[in-house]
Amino acid sequence: MDIIETIKEQIANNTILLYMKGSPNAPQCGFSAKAAQCVMGCGEKFAYVDILQNPEIRANLPKYANWPTFPQLWVAGELVGGSDIMTEMFQNGELQTLIKDAAAKAAEA
């Protein structure tokens, strides 16, 4: 399967998906650590992809997403953004609402 198809499939099959360096419990950069904390703070289960273990995804996702940096948060098939956007949304309560609504919709489906 071509890497873009893999990326599309990951995004389609996971309501809440974080592309990051490392894992939520062992992040490999400060931005990924901050992003994982924000998503974990929303209290819903989420999937993640360690881009350090997946160099093809690391190389191709920025082109697919039209977003140059990592981490990247995808919710319900839409790119939310990177660490700064996630942090700001978490601080004003938007991220919690977005993630809880997406998780609830996915549970109904």
Secondary structure, DSSP 8 states (H G I E B T S, - for coil): --HHHHHHHHHHH-SEEEEESEETTEESSHHHHHHHHHHHTTTS--EEEETTT-HHHHHHHHHHHT--SS-EEEETTEEEE-HHHHHHHHHTTHHHHHHHHHHHHHHH-
